[in-house]
Amino acid sequence: MPDDPKLTKLFDSLNKNLYKTNKLVELYKPMEEILSSLAQDIKDLQDISEKEPLLNSTIEEEVKKRELITLYKKMNVLIENLSTEISDYEKNIAKGDVFLENFRCYRTISFEGPKKSREFLEKLVDSFEIQEFVLKFNVVGTVDLNNIAEHIQGRKVGIDIIVPATNIQLIFDEILKAQTLKFRLSSESLVIYFEKDTVLHIEGPSKKIKIADTIAKDFDAKLINE
């Protein structure tokens, strides 16, 4: 599919502005300090007025001399306007979040225990009619692939192992229990990365990720929004 100049320009702008949001923290911090200090000053002034009413005449003179009522009203209007604008932005940002989720092509899922994650994978295999996986190790230099292939009833092909998708239980029993090897299972539908036996990172087309999300909920899984 040829590149669309409008889309390219739009995504460049979106990407740039998302990175620039980090600047918001730098801008917000001094404003937070000012407003926090302002709120504390008013509170202290109220406390003095209540506890030492004889000083109210002095307070009144200072309020008039410094034109504090006018300044405070202007500040209050500014805050109200900012709050309204931020509220509008929040609504639009929330809509954007919902929109982008439609195109999610990855998901990290956390389970209460290995039994739940195994059952989830078995359900995925059934739902997507996956026949076999290609098992790939991150590092293969010291891995006895023939031995692993034998234990999980797969077959070694180069530096990979082709394993029947029905052998999920063996993957958990023979590889994950060792907790020493990083690996992934690849199929035409999905790629599954094992962060550990209870945390899976799945990559695939957005439609399949949505289905995986729905299935995961049936196994009391936590969908990590990252």
N, C-alpha and C positions, 0 to 999 in steps of 0.2 A: 504494500500500500504506500503511495507516494506521500511525502511529508506535506502537511497543510500549513502554510505560513501563518495563518491566523491562530491555529492551535499551538504552533511552536512559540509564537510571541506570547500567547496567553499563559502557557505553562512556564515560560521563562519569568514572566511577571509574578505568577503565583509562587514560584520557587523562591525568587528573590525576596518577596514580601514575607514569606514564612520564616526565612532566615533572619530578616530584620526584626521579627517580633522579639528576638532576644534583647534588643535595645529597649523594649518596653520596661524591662526590669530596671535598667539604669535610669530611665526617666521617672518611673513610679517611686523609687526609693526616696529621692529628695522631697517629692510631693507628700509622701506618706509621713516623713519626718516633720514637715511643716504643719500638716493637718493634725498630727498627733500632739505636737507641741502647742498648737492653738487650742485644741480641746482641753488640754491640761491647764493652760492659762485661764481659760474661762471657768473651769471647775474650781481652781484655787481662788479666783475672784469671788465666785458664788459662796464658797465656804467662809471667806472673810466677811462678806456682807451679812451672812446668817449669824455668825458667831460674834461679830463685833459691829452691831448696827450703828454705833456712833460714827463709824467710818464711811457710812453711806453718802454723806454729804460730799466727802472728798472724792469718793468714787464717781458721783454724779458730775462733779467739776471736771474730773479727768476724762470721763466719757464725752463730755461736751467739747472740751478743749482739743482733744485728739480726733474728734469727729468719728468716734468708734462705731456709732450706730450705722452711719452711711457706709463705712468701710466693711462692716460686718454684713450688711444687707447685700452689697455687691458680691462679696465672697460667697454668700449663701446662694444667690442667684446663679453664680458660676458653677457651684457644686451641683445644683439642681439640673442645670443644662448638661453638664458632663454626665450626670447619672442617667438622664434621658437618652443621650447619644450612645452611651455605653450599653444601655439596655437594648437599644435598637441593633447595635453591632452584635451583641450577644445572640440575639434571635437569628440574625443572618449567619453568624458563625456556626450556630447549632444546626441550621439547615445545611450548611456546607459540609459539616461533619457527617450528617446522614447521607448526603449525596456521594461523598467520597467513599463511604463504606460499601456502596454498591459495587465498587471496583476493587475491593480488597482481594488480593491474590496470595495472602499468607495469613497464618494465625498461629500463635503460641497458645497451647492449651495445657492447663495444669489439672491433675487428677488427685483424688484423695489417696490412692494407692495404686500399685502396679496392676492389680486385678482389674480395676476400672479402666485403666488405659489400654490394657490388652483387649478387653471386651469391646472397647470403643473401636480399636483397629480392626477387630474381626467383623464388626458391623460395617465399617467403611469398605472392607474387602467385599462383603456381600452386596452392599448398596451400589458400588461402582463396578461390580462384576470384574474385579481384578483377578487375573489368573496367576501372575507371578511378579516378583520384585527383582530388581537388580540391587544387590547389597554392595555398597561401596564404603570402604574405610577411608578415613581422613589421612591416615598414615599406614602404609602397608609394608614398610621395610622389615619389621620384626614380626609380622603376623603370619602364622602358619595357615594359609588360606585353605589348603587341602584338608587339614584337620577340622577347621570350622565348617567347611562345606559338608564334610561327613556328618558332623554332629547336628547340623540343621537340615540335613537331607536335601542339600542343594548341589549344584555343580559349578565348579570353578571355570571361569572363562577369562583368561588373562589375569588382570588384578581385581576382577569382580567375581561375585558369586550369584548365580541365578537361583532363586529360592521360590518354591511354590508359595503362593499367597496364603494358603491354608496353614502354613507352618509358623504362624505368629507366636504360638506358645513356645516353640523351640527357640525362636529369637530371644524371647524373654529368659528362658531357662539357660541357654547356652552362652549368650553374649552379654545381655544386660546385667545378669547376676555378677559377672566378673567386674563390672564397673571400671574397666581400664581402657576400653576401646571406643573411640568416637566413630560413628558410622551413620549412614542414611539408607533408606529404602526408596528406590525410584521405580515408578511405573508410568504408563502413559497418562494416567489420571492425576497422580499426586507424587510429590517427593516428601518423605517423612524423615525429619531429623530428630534423633533421640538425644535431648539434652540430659535426660536421665529417665529412669523407668516410669516416672510420674509426670514428666514434662515433655511434651511433643511439640515440635515446630513443623507446621505443614505448609507446603507451597503448592499452588495449582490454580486453575482458572477460577475466577470469582464465583461463578455459579456453583462450583463444587465446594469452594470454601464455605459458602452459605449453607450448603447441605451438611457439611462437616460440623459447622457451628450448631445446627439444630440437633444433630445426632449427639454431639458432646453434652448438650444439656440433659439428655436422657441418662447420662452417666454421672450427673452431678459435678460436671467439670467447670472449671473457672476459665472463661475466655479472657485472655490478657490483651487489653487494648493498647497496642503500642504502634 
